[in-house]
């Protein structure tokens, strides 16, 4: 019995090298772009309509979420978001592999999340080979403005990534991390919560 030959889409979704110019993948991207175009060009007051388009586009959503247009993605069906998700302007997600984002995510403007990569050697790159690795972002994570998340990265719960950071490796839970490449700066502790109560007259 001969082994079934995988389609380019199946290769993409299983982490194998694939050619993105494949017709099936091109049609999937076109479908996503049609939805994204409609989302980005609706009048500002049509919040419910934009929400319905995101539910149609993404692989998984919860009850409470909001994305400021404009937004960009490749396929949409590989994106999963948790409850109380918020993304500011110009979020870009290249979701050639799964992008999973937990609850209470806070995404700053101009954040870019990339699952896709290309061969370093031009011989293969010029043949339009690509590869993709999934990205996981935990609960209660804040990504500052202009953060870039590279393929295969996992970010733990309760993490803050400083603005302008380029995240190339996993980040553990409960830390503040920043830089290019992004590195852990320090843990996030109860003292950080007390700071705001003390300095901004918040009620506990």
Biotite code that builds the C-alpha atoms (Angstrom):
import biotite.structure as struc

atoms = struc.array([
    struc.Atom([0.000, 0.000, 0.000], chain_id="A", res_id=1, res_name="UNK", atom_name="CA", element="C"),
    struc.Atom([1.463, 3.340, -1.062], chain_id="A", res_id=2, res_name="UNK", atom_name="CA", element="C"),
    struc.Atom([1.716, 6.180, 1.400], chain_id="A", res_id=3, res_name="UNK", atom_name="CA", element="C"),
    struc.Atom([-0.634, 9.039, 0.695], chain_id="A", res_id=4, res_name="UNK", atom_name="CA", element="C"),
    struc.Atom([1.194, 12.098, -0.583], chain_id="A", res_id=5, res_name="UNK", atom_name="CA", element="C"),
    struc.Atom([0.547, 15.078, 1.651], chain_id="A", res_id=6, res_name="UNK", atom_name="CA", element="C"),
    struc.Atom([-0.913, 18.241, 0.193], chain_id="A", res_id=7, res_name="UNK", atom_name="CA", element="C"),
    struc.Atom([1.004, 21.489, 0.688], chain_id="A", res_id=8, res_name="UNK", atom_name="CA", element="C"),
    struc.Atom([-1.635, 22.533, 3.218], chain_id="A", res_id=9, res_name="UNK", atom_name="CA", element="C"),
    struc.Atom([-1.187, 19.298, 5.162], chain_id="A", res_id=10, res_name="UNK", atom_name="CA", element="C"),
    struc.Atom([2.569, 19.821, 5.111], chain_id="A", res_id=11, res_name="UNK", atom_name="CA", element="C"),
    struc.Atom([2.133, 23.357, 6.432], chain_id="A", res_id=12, res_name="UNK", atom_name="CA", element="C"),
    struc.Atom([-0.159, 22.287, 9.247], chain_id="A", res_id=13, res_name="UNK", atom_name="CA", element="C"),
    struc.Atom([2.130, 19.437, 10.328], chain_id="A", res_id=14, res_name="UNK", atom_name="CA", element="C"),
    struc.Atom([5.330, 21.490, 10.466], chain_id="A", res_id=15, res_name="UNK", atom_name="CA", element="C"),
    struc.Atom([6.889, 20.188, 7.256], chain_id="A", res_id=16, res_name="UNK", atom_name="CA", element="C"),
    struc.Atom([8.466, 22.272, 4.497], chain_id="A", res_id=17, res_name="UNK", atom_name="CA", element="C"),
    struc.Atom([5.813, 23.417, 2.033], chain_id="A", res_id=18, res_name="UNK", atom_name="CA", element="C"),
    struc.Atom([5.350, 25.702, -0.951], chain_id="A", res_id=19, res_name="UNK", atom_name="CA", element="C"),
    struc.Atom([3.021, 28.577, -0.173], chain_id="A", res_id=20, res_name="UNK", atom_name="CA", element="C"),
    struc.Atom([2.268, 29.199, -3.847], chain_id="A", res_id=21, res_name="UNK", atom_name="CA", element="C"),
    struc.Atom([0.075, 26.084, -3.858], chain_id="A", res_id=22, res_name="UNK", atom_name="CA", element="C"),
    struc.Atom([-3.408, 26.807, -5.230], chain_id="A", res_id=23, res_name="UNK", atom_name="CA", element="C"),
    struc.Atom([-5.296, 25.520, -2.170], chain_id="A", res_id=24, res_name="UNK", atom_name="CA", element="C"),
    struc.Atom([-3.257, 27.696, 0.161], chain_id="A", res_id=25, res_name="UNK", atom_name="CA", element="C"),
    struc.Atom([-3.604, 30.670, -2.171], chain_id="A", res_id=26, res_name="UNK", atom_name="CA", element="C"),
    struc.Atom([-7.377, 30.265, -2.117], chain_id="A", res_id=27, res_name="UNK", atom_name="CA", element="C"),
    struc.Atom([-7.366, 30.048, 1.688], chain_id="A", res_id=28, res_name="UNK", atom_name="CA", element="C"),
    struc.Atom([-5.353, 33.262, 1.913], chain_id="A", res_id=29, res_name="UNK", atom_name="CA", element="C"),
    struc.Atom([-7.670, 34.991, -0.545], chain_id="A", res_id=30, res_name="UNK", atom_name="CA", element="C"),
    struc.Atom([-10.707, 34.005, 1.525], chain_id="A", res_id=31, res_name="UNK", atom_name="CA", element="C"),
    struc.Atom([-9.049, 35.391, 4.662], chain_id="A", res_id=32, res_name="UNK", atom_name="CA", element="C"),
    struc.Atom([-8.098, 38.618, 2.883], chain_id="A", res_id=33, res_name="UNK", atom_name="CA", element="C"),
    struc.Atom([-11.690, 39.164, 1.770], chain_id="A", res_id=34, res_name="UNK", atom_name="CA", element="C"),
    struc.Atom([-12.880, 38.906, 5.382], chain_id="A", res_id=35, res_name="UNK", atom_name="CA", element="C"),
    struc.Atom([-10.020, 41.061, 6.677], chain_id="A", res_id=36, res_name="UNK", atom_name="CA", element="C"),
    struc.Atom([-10.712, 43.697, 4.024], chain_id="A", res_id=37, res_name="UNK", atom_name="CA", element="C"),
    struc.Atom([-14.353, 43.892, 5.079], chain_id="A", res_id=38, res_name="UNK", atom_name="CA", element="C"),
    struc.Atom([-13.359, 44.032, 8.770], chain_id="A", res_id=39, res_name="UNK", atom_name="CA", element="C"),
    struc.Atom([-10.868, 46.848, 8.211], chain_id="A", res_id=40, res_name="UNK", atom_name="CA", element="C"),
    struc.Atom([-13.241, 48.954, 6.128], chain_id="A", res_id=41, res_name="UNK", atom_name="CA", element="C"),
    struc.Atom([-16.426, 48.823, 8.180], chain_id="A", res_id=42, res_name="UNK", atom_name="CA", element="C"),
    struc.Atom([-17.548, 52.109, 9.790], chain_id="A", res_id=43, res_name="UNK", atom_name="CA", element="C"),
    struc.Atom([-16.253, 52.504, 13.371], chain_id="A", res_id=44, res_name="UNK", atom_name="CA", element="C"),
    struc.Atom([-19.731, 52.133, 14.892], chain_id="A", res_id=45, res_name="UNK", atom_name="CA", element="C"),
    struc.Atom([-20.269, 48.666, 13.417], chain_id="A", res_id=46, res_name="UNK", atom_name="CA", element="C"),
    struc.Atom([-18.596, 46.842, 16.295], chain_id="A", res_id=47, res_name="UNK", atom_name="CA", element="C"),
    struc.Atom([-20.978, 43.864, 16.265], chain_id="A", res_id=48, res_name="UNK", atom_name="CA", element="C"),
    struc.Atom([-20.436, 43.319, 12.550], chain_id="A", res_id=49, res_name="UNK", atom_name="CA", element="C"),
    struc.Atom([-16.664, 43.364, 12.992], chain_id="A", res_id=50, res_name="UNK", atom_name="CA", element="C"),
    struc.Atom([-16.961, 40.886, 15.839], chain_id="A", res_id=51, res_name="UNK", atom_name="CA", element="C"),
    struc.Atom([-18.972, 38.511, 13.669], chain_id="A", res_id=52, res_name="UNK", atom_name="CA", element="C"),
    struc.Atom([-16.323, 38.669, 10.955], chain_id="A", res_id=53, res_name="UNK", atom_name="CA", element="C"),
    struc.Atom([-13.586, 37.753, 13.431], chain_id="A", res_id=54, res_name="UNK", atom_name="CA", element="C"),
    struc.Atom([-15.658, 34.823, 14.700], chain_id="A", res_id=55, res_name="UNK", atom_name="CA", element="C"),
    struc.Atom([-15.992, 33.692, 11.083], chain_id="A", res_id=56, res_name="UNK", atom_name="CA", element="C"),
    struc.Atom([-12.272, 34.153, 10.439], chain_id="A", res_id=57, res_name="UNK", atom_name="CA", element="C"),
    struc.Atom([-10.596, 32.732, 13.564], chain_id="A", res_id=58, res_name="UNK", atom_name="CA", element="C"),
    struc.Atom([-10.386, 29.086, 14.513], chain_id="A", res_id=59, res_name="UNK", atom_name="CA", element="C"),
    struc.Atom([-11.604, 29.805, 18.042], chain_id="A", res_id=60, res_name="UNK", atom_name="CA", element="C"),
    struc.Atom([-12.941, 32.804, 19.937], chain_id="A", res_id=61, res_name="UNK", atom_name="CA", element="C"),
    struc.Atom([-14.678, 33.365, 23.263], chain_id="A", res_id=62, res_name="UNK", atom_name="CA", element="C"),
    struc.Atom([-17.410, 35.793, 24.323], chain_id="A", res_id=63, res_name="UNK", atom_name="CA", element="C"),
    struc.Atom([-15.403, 38.934, 25.040], chain_id="A", res_id=64, res_name="UNK", atom_name="CA", element="C"),
    struc.Atom([-12.850, 40.174, 22.503], chain_id="A", res_id=65, res_name="UNK", atom_name="CA", element="C"),
    struc.Atom([-12.046, 43.326, 20.581], chain_id="A", res_id=66, res_name="UNK", atom_name="CA", element="C"),
    struc.Atom([-9.574, 44.088, 17.804], chain_id="A", res_id=67, res_name="UNK", atom_name="CA", element="C"),
    struc.Atom([-8.866, 47.611, 16.635], chain_id="A", res_id=68, res_name="UNK", atom_name="CA", element="C"),
    struc.Atom([-8.664, 47.787, 12.851], chain_id="A", res_id=69, res_name="UNK", atom_name="CA", element="C"),
    struc.Atom([-6.566, 47.526, 10.827], chain_id="A", res_id=70, res_name="UNK", atom_name="CA", element="C"),
    struc.Atom([-5.703, 43.872, 11.349], chain_id="A", res_id=71, res_name="UNK", atom_name="CA", element="C"),
    struc.Atom([-3.830, 41.458, 9.091], chain_id="A", res_id=72, res_name="UNK", atom_name="CA", element="C"),
    struc.Atom([-3.417, 37.676, 8.990], chain_id="A", res_id=73, res_name="UNK", atom_name="CA", element="C"),
    struc.Atom([-2.618, 34.902, 6.510], chain_id="A", res_id=74, res_name="UNK", atom_name="CA", element="C"),
    struc.Atom([-5.327, 32.302, 7.074], chain_id="A", res_id=75, res_name="UNK", atom_name="CA", element="C"),
    struc.Atom([-7.250, 33.099, 10.251], chain_id="A", res_id=76, res_name="UNK", atom_name="CA", element="C"),
    struc.Atom([-8.298, 29.523, 10.945], chain_id="A", res_id=77, res_name="UNK", atom_name="CA", element="C"),
    struc.Atom([-5.045, 28.861, 12.815], chain_id="A", res_id=78, res_name="UNK", atom_name="CA", element="C"),
    struc.Atom([-5.709, 31.650, 15.352], chain_id="A", res_id=79, res_name="UNK", atom_name="CA", element="C"),
    struc.Atom([-7.276, 30.882, 18.740], chain_id="A", res_id=80, res_name="UNK", atom_name="CA", element="C"),
    struc.Atom([-7.954, 33.576, 21.345], chain_id="A", res_id=81, res_name="UNK", atom_name="CA", element="C"),
    struc.Atom([-9.193, 33.381, 24.925], chain_id="A", res_id=82, res_name="UNK", atom_name="CA", element="C"),
    struc.Atom([-11.825, 35.478, 26.672], chain_id="A", res_id=83, res_name="UNK", atom_name="CA", element="C"),
    struc.Atom([-11.234, 39.198, 27.307], chain_id="A", res_id=84, res_name="UNK", atom_name="CA", element="C"),
    struc.Atom([-8.847, 39.553, 24.374], chain_id="A", res_id=85, res_name="UNK", atom_name="CA", element="C"),
    struc.Atom([-7.850, 43.052, 23.272], chain_id="A", res_id=86, res_name="UNK", atom_name="CA", element="C"),
    struc.Atom([-5.598, 44.032, 20.369], chain_id="A", res_id=87, res_name="UNK", atom_name="CA", element="C"),
    struc.Atom([-4.649, 47.586, 19.496], chain_id="A", res_id=88, res_name="UNK", atom_name="CA", element="C"),
    struc.Atom([-4.045, 48.965, 15.983], chain_id="A", res_id=89, res_name="UNK", atom_name="CA", element="C"),
    struc.Atom([-2.053, 47.091, 13.313], chain_id="A", res_id=90, res_name="UNK", atom_name="CA", element="C"),
    struc.Atom([-1.845, 43.604, 14.780], chain_id="A", res_id=91, res_name="UNK", atom_name="CA", element="C"),
    struc.Atom([-0.313, 41.237, 12.213], chain_id="A", res_id=92, res_name="UNK", atom_name="CA", element="C"),
    struc.Atom([-0.467, 37.455, 12.676], chain_id="A", res_id=93, res_name="UNK", atom_name="CA", element="C"),
    struc.Atom([1.165, 35.202, 10.086], chain_id="A", res_id=94, res_name="UNK", atom_name="CA", element="C"),
    struc.Atom([-0.710, 32.089, 11.131], chain_id="A", res_id=95, res_name="UNK", atom_name="CA", element="C"),
    struc.Atom([0.756, 29.401, 8.894], chain_id="A", res_id=96, res_name="UNK", atom_name="CA", element="C"),
    struc.Atom([0.875, 27.331, 12.095], chain_id="A", res_id=97, res_name="UNK", atom_name="CA", element="C"),
    struc.Atom([-1.383, 27.584, 15.126], chain_id="A", res_id=98, res_name="UNK", atom_name="CA", element="C"),
    struc.Atom([-1.276, 30.759, 17.198], chain_id="A", res_id=99, res_name="UNK", atom_name="CA", element="C"),
    struc.Atom([-2.890, 30.200, 20.594], chain_id="A", res_id=100, res_name="UNK", atom_name="CA", element="C"),
    struc.Atom([-3.449, 33.212, 22.877], chain_id="A", res_id=101, res_name="UNK", atom_name="CA", element="C"),
    struc.Atom([-4.909, 32.860, 26.370], chain_id="A", res_id=102, res_name="UNK", atom_name="CA", element="C"),
    struc.Atom([-7.483, 34.876, 28.292], chain_id="A", res_id=103, res_name="UNK", atom_name="CA", element="C"),
    struc.Atom([-7.041, 38.514, 29.299], chain_id="A", res_id=104, res_name="UNK", atom_name="CA", element="C"),
    struc.Atom([-4.463, 39.142, 26.594], chain_id="A", res_id=105, res_name="UNK", atom_name="CA", element="C"),
    struc.Atom([-3.503, 42.779, 26.054], chain_id="A", res_id=106, res_name="UNK", atom_name="CA", element="C"),
    struc.Atom([-1.812, 43.419, 22.704], chain_id="A", res_id=107, res_name="UNK", atom_name="CA", element="C"),
    struc.Atom([-0.193, 46.792, 22.030], chain_id="A", res_id=108, res_name="UNK", atom_name="CA", element="C"),
    struc.Atom([-0.122, 48.583, 18.652], chain_id="A", res_id=109, res_name="UNK", atom_name="CA", element="C"),
    struc.Atom([1.987, 47.305, 15.767], chain_id="A", res_id=110, res_name="UNK", atom_name="CA", element="C"),
    struc.Atom([2.578, 43.872, 17.292], chain_id="A", res_id=111, res_name="UNK", atom_name="CA", element="C"),
    struc.Atom([3.681, 41.180, 14.823], chain_id="A", res_id=112, res_name="UNK", atom_name="CA", element="C"),
    struc.Atom([3.339, 37.440, 15.468], chain_id="A", res_id=113, res_name="UNK", atom_name="CA", element="C"),
    struc.Atom([5.157, 35.284, 12.914], chain_id="A", res_id=114, res_name="UNK", atom_name="CA", element="C"),
    struc.Atom([4.859, 31.492, 12.685], chain_id="A", res_id=115, res_name="UNK", atom_name="CA", element="C"),
    struc.Atom([6.331, 31.425, 9.175], chain_id="A", res_id=116, res_name="UNK", atom_name="CA", element="C"),
    struc.Atom([9.984, 31.145, 8.228], chain_id="A", res_id=117, res_name="UNK", atom_name="CA", element="C"),
    struc.Atom([12.132, 30.651, 5.145], chain_id="A", res_id=118, res_name="UNK", atom_name="CA", element="C"),
    struc.Atom([15.339, 28.680, 4.446], chain_id="A", res_id=119, res_name="UNK", atom_name="CA", element="C"),
    struc.Atom([18.577, 30.550, 5.055], chain_id="A", res_id=120, res_name="UNK", atom_name="CA", element="C"),
    struc.Atom([20.119, 29.215, 1.837], chain_id="A", res_id=121, res_name="UNK", atom_name="CA", element="C"),
    struc.Atom([18.866, 31.034, -1.278], chain_id="A", res_id=122, res_name="UNK", atom_name="CA", element="C"),
    struc.Atom([18.685, 27.847, -3.389], chain_id="A", res_id=123, res_name="UNK", atom_name="CA", element="C"),
    struc.Atom([15.709, 26.545, -1.394], chain_id="A", res_id=124, res_name="UNK", atom_name="CA", element="C"),
    struc.Atom([14.299, 29.974, -0.576], chain_id="A", res_id=125, res_name="UNK", atom_name="CA", element="C"),
    struc.Atom([14.105, 30.810, -4.280], chain_id="A", res_id=126, res_name="UNK", atom_name="CA", element="C"),
    struc.Atom([11.988, 27.683, -4.785], chain_id="A", res_id=127, res_name="UNK", atom_name="CA", element="C"),
    struc.Atom([9.453, 29.311, -2.416], chain_id="A", res_id=128, res_name="UNK", atom_name="CA", element="C"),
    struc.Atom([9.808, 26.757, 0.336], chain_id="A", res_id=129, res_name="UNK", atom_name="CA", element="C"),
    struc.Atom([8.526, 27.823, 3.734], chain_id="A", res_id=130, res_name="UNK", atom_name="CA", element="C"),
    struc.Atom([8.091, 26.241, 7.153], chain_id="A", res_id=131, res_name="UNK", atom_name="CA", element="C"),
    struc.Atom([5.958, 27.176, 10.136], chain_id="A", res_id=132, res_name="UNK", atom_name="CA", element="C"),
    struc.Atom([6.138, 26.597, 13.892], chain_id="A", res_id=133, res_name="UNK", atom_name="CA", element="C"),
    struc.Atom([3.261, 27.211, 16.330], chain_id="A", res_id=134, res_name="UNK", atom_name="CA", element="C"),
    struc.Atom([3.247, 30.033, 18.868], chain_id="A", res_id=135, res_name="UNK", atom_name="CA", element="C"),
    struc.Atom([1.636, 29.852, 22.300], chain_id="A", res_id=136, res_name="UNK", atom_name="CA", element="C"),
    struc.Atom([0.921, 32.906, 24.475], chain_id="A", res_id=137, res_name="UNK", atom_name="CA", element="C"),
    struc.Atom([-0.470, 32.319, 27.968], chain_id="A", res_id=138, res_name="UNK", atom_name="CA", element="C"),
    struc.Atom([-3.133, 33.979, 30.107], chain_id="A", res_id=139, res_name="UNK", atom_name="CA", element="C"),
    struc.Atom([-2.850, 37.565, 31.395], chain_id="A", res_id=140, res_name="UNK", atom_name="CA", element="C"),
    struc.Atom([-0.066, 38.506, 28.971], chain_id="A", res_id=141, res_name="UNK", atom_name="CA", element="C"),
    struc.Atom([0.673, 42.074, 27.861], chain_id="A", res_id=142, res_name="UNK", atom_name="CA", element="C"),
    struc.Atom([2.687, 42.569, 24.687], chain_id="A", res_id=143, res_name="UNK", atom_name="CA", element="C"),
    struc.Atom([3.918, 46.151, 24.391], chain_id="A", res_id=144, res_name="UNK", atom_name="CA", element="C"),
    struc.Atom([3.844, 48.154, 21.182], chain_id="A", res_id=145, res_name="UNK", atom_name="CA", element="C"),
    struc.Atom([6.008, 46.995, 18.270], chain_id="A", res_id=146, res_name="UNK", atom_name="CA", element="C"),
    struc.Atom([6.789, 43.604, 19.826], chain_id="A", res_id=147, res_name="UNK", atom_name="CA", element="C"),
    struc.Atom([7.756, 40.841, 17.379], chain_id="A", res_id=148, res_name="UNK", atom_name="CA", element="C"),
    struc.Atom([7.148, 37.173, 18.262], chain_id="A", res_id=149, res_name="UNK", atom_name="CA", element="C"),
    struc.Atom([9.182, 34.718, 16.167], chain_id="A", res_id=150, res_name="UNK", atom_name="CA", element="C"),
    struc.Atom([8.227, 31.156, 15.114], chain_id="A", res_id=151, res_name="UNK", atom_name="CA", element="C"),
    struc.Atom([8.028, 28.437, 17.739], chain_id="A", res_id=152, res_name="UNK", atom_name="CA", element="C"),
    struc.Atom([7.993, 30.756, 20.773], chain_id="A", res_id=153, res_name="UNK", atom_name="CA", element="C"),
    struc.Atom([6.014, 29.934, 23.934], chain_id="A", res_id=154, res_name="UNK", atom_name="CA", element="C"),
    struc.Atom([5.212, 32.707, 26.413], chain_id="A", res_id=155, res_name="UNK", atom_name="CA", element="C"),
    struc.Atom([4.011, 31.770, 29.906], chain_id="A", res_id=156, res_name="UNK", atom_name="CA", element="C"),
    struc.Atom([1.174, 33.209, 31.982], chain_id="A", res_id=157, res_name="UNK", atom_name="CA", element="C"),
    struc.Atom([1.302, 36.690, 33.548], chain_id="A", res_id=158, res_name="UNK", atom_name="CA", element="C"),
    struc.Atom([4.145, 37.911, 31.340], chain_id="A", res_id=159, res_name="UNK", atom_name="CA", element="C"),
    struc.Atom([4.809, 41.481, 30.208], chain_id="A", res_id=160, res_name="UNK", atom_name="CA", element="C"),
    struc.Atom([6.959, 41.975, 27.095], chain_id="A", res_id=161, res_name="UNK", atom_name="CA", element="C"),
    struc.Atom([8.461, 45.467, 26.815], chain_id="A", res_id=162, res_name="UNK", atom_name="CA", element="C"),
    struc.Atom([7.794, 47.561, 23.729], chain_id="A", res_id=163, res_name="UNK", atom_name="CA", element="C"),
    struc.Atom([10.043, 47.025, 20.737], chain_id="A", res_id=164, res_name="UNK", atom_name="CA", element="C"),
    struc.Atom([11.195, 43.587, 21.884], chain_id="A", res_id=165, res_name="UNK", atom_name="CA", element="C"),
    struc.Atom([12.004, 40.764, 19.463], chain_id="A", res_id=166, res_name="UNK", atom_name="CA", element="C"),
    struc.Atom([11.118, 37.455, 21.122], chain_id="A", res_id=167, res_name="UNK", atom_name="CA", element="C"),
    struc.Atom([13.203, 34.614, 19.706], chain_id="A", res_id=168, res_name="UNK", atom_name="CA", element="C"),
    struc.Atom([13.072, 32.126, 22.612], chain_id="A", res_id=169, res_name="UNK", atom_name="CA", element="C"),
    struc.Atom([10.533, 30.910, 25.177], chain_id="A", res_id=170, res_name="UNK", atom_name="CA", element="C"),
    struc.Atom([9.677, 33.239, 28.060], chain_id="A", res_id=171, res_name="UNK", atom_name="CA", element="C"),
    struc.Atom([8.702, 31.665, 31.430], chain_id="A", res_id=172, res_name="UNK", atom_name="CA", element="C"),
    struc.Atom([5.650, 32.701, 33.451], chain_id="A", res_id=173, res_name="UNK", atom_name="CA", element="C"),
    struc.Atom([5.441, 35.662, 35.830], chain_id="A", res_id=174, res_name="UNK", atom_name="CA", element="C"),
    struc.Atom([8.255, 37.810, 34.429], chain_id="A", res_id=175, res_name="UNK", atom_name="CA", element="C"),
    struc.Atom([8.925, 41.119, 32.730], chain_id="A", res_id=176, res_name="UNK", atom_name="CA", element="C"),
    struc.Atom([11.060, 40.579, 29.631], chain_id="A", res_id=177, res_name="UNK", atom_name="CA", element="C"),
    struc.Atom([12.387, 43.021, 27.051], chain_id="A", res_id=178, res_name="UNK", atom_name="CA", element="C"),
    struc.Atom([15.094, 43.676, 24.493], chain_id="A", res_id=179, res_name="UNK", atom_name="CA", element="C"),
    struc.Atom([16.377, 42.480, 21.132], chain_id="A", res_id=180, res_name="UNK", atom_name="CA", element="C"),
    struc.Atom([16.753, 39.615, 21.531], chain_id="A", res_id=181, res_name="UNK", atom_name="CA", element="C"),
    struc.Atom([14.171, 39.575, 24.322], chain_id="A", res_id=182, res_name="UNK", atom_name="CA", element="C"),
    struc.Atom([15.469, 38.445, 27.719], chain_id="A", res_id=183, res_name="UNK", atom_name="CA", element="C"),
    struc.Atom([13.982, 38.131, 31.191], chain_id="A", res_id=184, res_name="UNK", atom_name="CA", element="C"),
    struc.Atom([14.565, 41.342, 33.148], chain_id="A", res_id=185, res_name="UNK", atom_name="CA", element="C"),
    struc.Atom([13.001, 40.395, 36.474], chain_id="A", res_id=186, res_name="UNK", atom_name="CA", element="C"),
    struc.Atom([10.098, 38.547, 38.112], chain_id="A", res_id=187, res_name="UNK", atom_name="CA", element="C"),
    struc.Atom([6.686, 40.196, 38.499], chain_id="A", res_id=188, res_name="UNK", atom_name="CA", element="C"),
    struc.Atom([5.708, 40.135, 42.196], chain_id="A", res_id=189, res_name="UNK", atom_name="CA", element="C"),
    struc.Atom([3.074, 41.427, 44.601], chain_id="A", res_id=190, res_name="UNK", atom_name="CA", element="C"),
    struc.Atom([5.263, 44.510, 45.056], chain_id="A", res_id=191, res_name="UNK", atom_name="CA", element="C"),
    struc.Atom([4.327, 45.531, 41.512], chain_id="A", res_id=192, res_name="UNK", atom_name="CA", element="C"),
    struc.Atom([0.646, 45.517, 42.436], chain_id="A", res_id=193, res_name="UNK", atom_name="CA", element="C"),
    struc.Atom([1.285, 47.440, 45.666], chain_id="A", res_id=194, res_name="UNK", atom_name="CA", element="C"),
    struc.Atom([3.189, 50.081, 43.691], chain_id="A", res_id=195, res_name="UNK", atom_name="CA", element="C"),
    struc.Atom([0.054, 51.077, 41.789], chain_id="A", res_id=196, res_name="UNK", atom_name="CA", element="C"),
    struc.Atom([-2.141, 51.134, 44.885], chain_id="A", res_id=197, res_name="UNK", atom_name="CA", element="C"),
    struc.Atom([0.381, 53.384, 46.598], chain_id="A", res_id=198, res_name="UNK", atom_name="CA", element="C"),
    struc.Atom([1.172, 55.756, 43.725], chain_id="A", res_id=199, res_name="UNK", atom_name="CA", element="C"),
    struc.Atom([-2.123, 55.982, 41.852], chain_id="A", res_id=200, res_name="UNK", atom_name="CA", element="C"),
    struc.Atom([-4.563, 55.986, 44.815], chain_id="A", res_id=201, res_name="UNK", atom_name="CA", element="C"),
    struc.Atom([-6.315, 52.828, 43.658], chain_id="A", res_id=202, res_name="UNK", atom_name="CA", element="C"),
    struc.Atom([-8.712, 51.075, 45.995], chain_id="A", res_id=203, res_name="UNK", atom_name="CA", element="C"),
    struc.Atom([-7.757, 47.551, 47.040], chain_id="A", res_id=204, res_name="UNK", atom_name="CA", element="C"),
])
